[in-house]
Amino acid sequence: MASAAWCLPVECQSRGHELPVCERPAVHDCWNAGGTKSCTGGSNPCLLQLKSAYGLSDQMPVPGFSRSFRAGEVPTIAYLANQFPSQVEPYVPAEIQELRSRGFRVIPSSARFSTTPFDAGQKSFISETMYLQPLRPWLLVRAACLCLQKSRLMKDLFTRILIGGKEGPGRRVRALLHTWLGAYYALLLKGRGVEHIHVHHGYFASWIALVAARLLRVSFSITLHGSDLLLHRAYLDTKLDNCSFCVTVSEFNRQHILEHFPSIRPEKITVQHLGIASVALDSNKSATRFPASFVMLAVGRLHPVK
């Protein structure tokens, strides 16, 4: 998206959306049919445009395949969330709408169906969202067969789940189930022309997205918040290693990733702030007199981590 944007800096400042801090993440190497890394130089125009939207370099090799868009062809992105739509995550539909306004076809996807009340804007997303649940038995059988058929391609993931890291037995079993769901998601997306999968949050849906992208041979990216790093970081090393790029919402988060995952290249992690545009804060204005009563502005949810 050289001309497209997932919230371009100028537009974000005017709309009060997220403010990207431009970095230049590199992309992970390609994967061959045996599940081992191979370096190919082609260009995936969908991923290049997506990276350009974040202000990232568009002159780098891209995993998956090499081709160019034909006239009138629309790049397709699958956007996966753990639960969508969600009242506490208004930035997800905002990002989807921004992508669409720039000419992208976006397939909203959700691992779970949200039962919370929706506003009118969120309700419009429900009918078009691809929900993994309720699970379809016949598709689960096909997904299990797909995992077996593509075991060589998935070998490194199975190795990490079963014998790598410090996760407990329960976590490893759940990761196997999420791998199964990743194959299930890949079957749901098959034939829809998906060029890239983006997942919001590093919870279980991120492993589903990773597996689906591997099976579909497309690129995959992830947005991480503080909770993904401080509370729910299972298999995060593998997710970061396999993603094309990672977006996080603060410089603190970025430094935390680089400190705790030193094998991840710094240029792979970029920052997109959630908050007030800095241009809206005029430091030259004289200080406002404080009212007699104490007034506090709470930015974000009142969560212990925050």
C-alpha positions as CSV (number, residue, x, y, z in Angstrom):
1,M,0.0,0.0,0.0
2,A,2.4,2.7,-1.2
3,S,-0.5,5.0,-1.4
4,A,-2.6,3.2,1.1
5,A,-2.6,3.5,4.8
6,W,-3.6,1.7,7.9
7,C,-3.9,5.1,9.6
8,L,-1.4,7.3,7.9
9,P,0.4,9.7,10.2
10,V,-1.2,12.9,8.9
11,E,-4.7,11.4,8.9
12,C,-4.2,9.9,12.3
13,Q,-3.3,13.3,13.7
14,S,-6.4,14.9,12.2
15,R,-8.7,12.1,13.2
16,G,-7.1,11.3,16.6
17,H,-6.4,7.7,15.6
18,E,-3.2,5.8,16.2
19,L,0.1,7.5,15.4
20,P,2.6,5.3,13.7
21,V,6.3,5.8,14.6
22,C,8.0,4.8,11.4
23,E,10.5,2.0,11.7
24,R,11.8,-0.4,9.0
25,P,11.1,-4.0,10.0
26,A,12.5,-6.7,7.9
27,V,10.5,-9.7,6.8
28,H,11.1,-13.2,7.9
29,D,12.5,-15.7,5.4
30,C,10.3,-17.8,3.2
31,W,9.3,-21.3,4.1
32,N,9.6,-24.2,1.7
33,A,7.4,-27.2,1.6
34,G,9.6,-29.0,4.2
35,G,9.1,-26.3,6.8
36,T,12.6,-25.0,6.6
37,K,13.6,-21.5,5.8
38,S,14.6,-20.5,2.3
39,C,15.4,-17.0,1.0
40,T,13.5,-15.9,-2.1
41,G,13.5,-12.4,-3.5
42,G,10.0,-11.9,-5.1
43,S,7.5,-9.2,-4.1
44,N,4.1,-9.7,-2.5
45,P,2.4,-6.4,-3.5
46,C,-0.2,-6.8,-0.7
47,L,2.4,-7.1,2.0
48,L,4.6,-4.3,0.5
49,Q,1.6,-2.0,0.5
50,L,0.7,-3.0,4.0
51,K,4.3,-2.3,5.2
52,S,4.3,1.0,3.4
53,A,1.1,2.0,5.2
54,Y,3.1,1.7,8.5
55,G,5.9,3.8,6.9
56,L,8.1,0.7,6.5
57,S,10.6,0.0,3.7
58,D,9.0,-1.6,0.6
59,Q,12.3,-2.7,-0.9
60,M,12.8,-6.1,0.7
61,P,12.2,-9.8,0.0
62,V,8.7,-11.0,1.0
63,P,7.7,-14.6,2.0
64,G,5.2,-16.7,0.3
65,F,5.2,-16.0,-3.4
66,S,6.1,-13.5,-6.1
67,R,3.5,-11.8,-8.3
68,S,2.1,-8.4,-9.2
69,F,-1.5,-7.2,-9.1
70,R,-3.5,-7.2,-12.4
71,A,-5.5,-4.2,-13.4
72,G,-8.6,-3.9,-11.2
73,E,-7.4,-6.6,-8.8
74,V,-8.1,-5.9,-5.1
75,P,-5.6,-7.1,-2.5
76,T,-7.2,-9.2,0.2
77,I,-6.3,-9.2,3.9
78,A,-7.8,-11.5,6.6
79,Y,-8.0,-9.6,9.9
80,L,-8.3,-12.0,12.9
81,A,-9.2,-11.0,16.5
82,N,-9.9,-13.1,19.5
83,Q,-13.4,-11.7,19.9
84,F,-14.9,-9.3,17.4
85,P,-16.5,-6.9,17.5
86,S,-15.7,-5.8,21.1
87,Q,-16.7,-2.6,22.9
88,V,-13.3,-2.3,24.5
89,E,-11.4,-2.6,21.2
90,P,-12.9,0.1,18.9
91,Y,-9.6,0.5,17.2
92,V,-10.0,-2.9,15.4
93,P,-13.1,-1.8,13.3
94,A,-11.4,1.6,12.8
95,E,-8.3,-0.1,11.3
96,I,-10.5,-2.3,9.1
97,Q,-12.5,0.7,7.8
98,E,-9.2,2.5,7.2
99,L,-7.9,-0.3,5.1
100,R,-11.1,-0.5,3.1
101,S,-11.1,3.2,2.5
102,R,-7.7,2.7,0.8
103,G,-9.0,0.1,-1.6
104,F,-8.3,-3.1,0.3
105,R,-10.6,-6.1,0.7
106,V,-10.6,-7.1,4.4
107,I,-12.2,-10.2,5.7
108,P,-12.9,-9.7,9.5
109,S,-12.5,-12.9,11.4
110,S,-13.1,-13.8,15.0
111,A,-12.1,-16.8,17.1
112,R,-15.1,-16.3,19.4
113,F,-18.5,-14.8,19.0
114,S,-19.0,-11.7,21.1
115,T,-22.1,-11.7,23.3
116,T,-21.7,-8.2,24.7
117,P,-24.1,-5.4,23.5
118,F,-23.1,-3.6,20.3
119,D,-23.6,-0.1,19.0
120,A,-25.0,0.4,15.5
121,G,-21.5,0.7,13.9
122,Q,-20.4,-2.6,15.4
123,K,-23.5,-4.5,14.5
124,S,-22.8,-3.8,10.8
125,F,-19.6,-6.0,11.2
126,I,-21.4,-9.0,12.6
127,S,-23.0,-10.2,9.3
128,E,-19.7,-10.1,7.4
129,T,-17.4,-11.5,10.1
130,M,-16.1,-15.0,9.6
131,Y,-16.5,-16.7,13.0
132,L,-14.6,-19.9,13.8
133,Q,-17.3,-20.9,16.3
134,P,-19.6,-22.7,16.3
135,L,-17.2,-25.3,15.0
136,R,-18.2,-27.5,12.1
137,P,-17.4,-31.2,12.7
138,W,-16.8,-32.1,9.1
139,L,-14.4,-29.2,8.7
140,L,-12.6,-30.2,12.0
141,V,-12.0,-33.6,10.4
142,R,-10.6,-32.0,7.3
143,A,-8.4,-29.7,9.5
144,A,-6.9,-32.7,11.3
145,C,-6.1,-34.4,8.0
146,L,-4.5,-31.2,6.8
147,C,-2.3,-31.1,9.8
148,L,-1.1,-34.7,9.2
149,Q,-0.6,-34.1,5.4
150,K,1.4,-30.9,6.1
151,S,3.4,-32.3,9.1
152,R,6.7,-31.6,7.4
153,L,5.7,-28.0,6.8
154,M,4.7,-27.7,10.4
155,K,7.6,-29.7,11.9
156,D,9.2,-26.7,13.6
157,L,5.9,-25.6,15.2
158,F,5.2,-29.0,16.6
159,T,8.8,-29.3,17.9
160,R,8.4,-25.9,19.7
161,I,5.0,-26.9,21.1
162,L,6.1,-30.3,22.4
163,I,9.7,-29.9,23.6
164,G,10.7,-26.3,23.3
165,G,10.3,-23.5,25.8
166,K,9.1,-23.6,29.4
167,E,5.4,-23.9,28.9
168,G,3.5,-26.4,31.1
169,P,1.7,-29.5,29.9
170,G,-1.7,-27.8,29.9
171,R,-0.4,-25.0,27.8
172,R,1.2,-27.4,25.3
173,V,-2.0,-29.3,24.9
174,R,-3.9,-26.1,24.2
175,A,-1.3,-25.1,21.7
176,L,-1.9,-28.3,19.8
177,L,-5.6,-27.6,19.8
178,H,-4.9,-24.1,18.5
179,T,-2.8,-25.6,15.8
180,W,-5.8,-27.7,14.8
181,L,-7.9,-24.5,14.8
182,G,-5.3,-22.8,12.6
183,A,-5.8,-25.5,10.0
184,Y,-9.5,-25.1,10.4
185,Y,-9.1,-21.3,9.8
186,A,-7.0,-22.0,6.7
187,L,-9.7,-24.1,5.3
188,L,-12.3,-21.3,5.9
189,L,-10.0,-18.9,4.1
190,K,-9.1,-21.2,1.2
191,G,-10.3,-19.9,-2.2
192,R,-10.9,-16.3,-0.9
193,G,-7.7,-14.9,-2.4
194,V,-6.2,-13.9,0.9
195,E,-2.7,-12.4,0.5
196,H,-1.9,-11.6,4.1
197,I,-3.2,-12.4,7.6
198,H,-3.1,-9.8,10.4
199,V,-4.0,-10.7,13.9
200,H,-4.7,-8.3,16.8
201,H,-3.3,-9.3,20.2
202,G,-0.9,-12.2,21.0
203,Y,-3.5,-14.4,22.6
204,F,-4.5,-17.8,21.2
205,A,-5.8,-16.3,18.0
206,S,-2.3,-15.3,17.1
207,W,-1.2,-18.9,17.0
208,I,-4.2,-19.7,14.9
209,A,-3.2,-17.0,12.5
210,L,0.4,-18.2,12.4
211,V,-0.6,-21.7,11.5
212,A,-3.2,-20.6,8.9
213,A,-0.7,-18.3,7.2
214,R,1.9,-21.2,7.1
215,L,-0.6,-23.6,5.5
216,L,-1.9,-21.0,3.0
217,R,1.7,-19.9,2.2
218,V,0.9,-16.2,2.9
219,S,2.5,-13.6,5.1
220,F,1.4,-12.9,8.6
221,S,1.7,-9.9,11.0
222,I,0.7,-9.1,14.6
223,T,-0.3,-6.2,16.8
224,L,0.8,-6.6,20.4
225,H,-0.4,-4.7,23.5
226,G,1.1,-4.6,27.0
227,S,-1.1,-7.5,28.2
228,D,0.4,-9.7,25.4
229,L,3.9,-9.1,26.7
230,L,3.3,-9.0,30.5
231,L,0.4,-11.5,31.0
232,H,-0.1,-13.7,28.0
233,R,3.3,-14.4,26.4
234,A,3.1,-18.1,25.7
235,Y,5.0,-19.0,22.5
236,L,5.6,-15.3,21.8
237,D,9.1,-16.1,20.7
238,T,7.8,-18.2,17.8
239,K,5.1,-15.8,16.9
240,L,7.6,-12.9,16.7
241,D,10.1,-15.0,14.7
242,N,7.5,-16.0,12.1
243,C,5.7,-12.8,11.7
244,S,6.6,-10.5,8.7
245,F,6.5,-7.5,11.1
246,C,5.1,-6.7,14.5
247,V,3.2,-3.5,15.5
248,T,3.1,-2.5,19.2
249,V,1.4,0.4,20.9
250,S,4.2,2.0,22.8
251,E,8.0,2.4,22.9
252,F,8.0,0.8,26.3
253,N,6.5,-2.3,24.7
254,R,9.0,-2.2,21.8
255,Q,12.0,-2.1,24.2
256,H,10.4,-4.8,26.3
257,I,10.3,-7.1,23.2
258,L,13.9,-6.3,22.3
259,E,15.1,-6.9,25.8
260,H,13.3,-10.2,26.4
261,F,13.6,-11.6,22.8
262,P,17.1,-10.6,21.7
263,S,17.0,-12.8,18.6
264,I,14.3,-10.6,17.1
265,R,15.7,-7.9,14.8
266,P,14.9,-4.4,16.1
267,E,13.9,-3.2,12.6
268,K,11.1,-5.8,12.7
269,I,9.2,-4.1,15.5
270,T,7.4,-0.8,14.9
271,V,5.3,1.5,17.2
272,Q,1.9,2.8,16.5
273,H,0.6,4.8,19.4
274,L,-2.9,4.7,20.8
275,G,-3.7,8.1,22.2
276,I,-4.0,11.8,21.6
277,A,-2.1,13.3,18.6
278,S,0.9,15.2,19.9
279,V,0.1,18.1,17.6
280,A,-3.0,18.6,19.6
281,L,-1.0,19.5,22.7
282,D,0.3,23.1,22.5
283,S,3.1,23.5,25.0
284,N,3.2,27.2,24.4
285,K,-0.3,27.8,25.9
286,S,-0.3,29.3,29.3
287,A,-1.0,26.9,32.1
288,T,-4.7,26.5,32.9
289,R,-5.7,27.4,36.5
290,F,-6.5,24.3,38.5
291,P,-10.1,24.1,39.7
292,A,-10.9,24.0,43.3
293,S,-11.8,20.3,43.1
294,F,-9.4,17.6,41.9
295,V,-10.0,16.4,38.4
296,M,-8.4,13.4,36.9
297,L,-8.5,12.2,33.3
298,A,-8.1,8.4,33.1
299,V,-6.7,7.4,29.7
300,G,-7.5,3.8,29.0
301,R,-9.3,1.2,31.1
302,L,-8.7,1.1,34.9
303,H,-6.7,-2.1,34.8
304,P,-4.1,-3.1,37.4
305,V,-1.4,-3.2,34.7
306,K,-2.2,0.3,33.5
